[in-house]
Amino acid sequence: MPYKAAKISFDGSHYIATPKENFPQGRRRRKARPLPDAELDKKEQFKTAYTESKKLSRKERKSTLTAL
């Protein structure tokens, strides 16, 4: 048992070493939430505007995309 990675506790008369596998630490991943309809509509609107803007010149493209 690696003593450096163990959690040491004292119950009053004895020292107890708990292995690291028994006390996981760190942040856990959150479950992915589905996007609301408003965000999906905005995303779709941006995708269509982006595909249309590929045909424009660079200055026109920048002004078109920032207007959204």
C-alpha positions, -999 to +999 in steps of 0.1 A: +000+000+000+015+034-010+015+053+023+020+087+006-013+084-012-032+071+018-056+092+039-045+090+076-071+094+103-069+091+141-098+077+161-084+085+195-062+055+201-052+042+167-040+057+134-059+044+104-047+045+068-074+045+041-061+037+005-066+064-021-091+043-041-116+045-013-119+084-013-121+097-049-115+134-053-119+160-080-147+174-100-170+151-117-183+156-152-218+171-156-243+154-178-247+171-211-281+189-212-300+192-244-300+227-259-333+246-258-351+253-290-341+290-290-304+281-290-309+255-317-327+281-339-299+306-334-273+280-342-291+270-374-295+306-384-258+312-379-249+281-400-271+293-429-256+328-428-221+314-427-226+292-457-241+322-476-213+345-465-186+322-480-195+336-514-190+372-503-158+392-501-139+393-468-152+428-456-188+420-465-185+386-448-172+402-416-200+428-415-227+401-422-216+377-395-211+404-368-246+417-375-261+385-362 
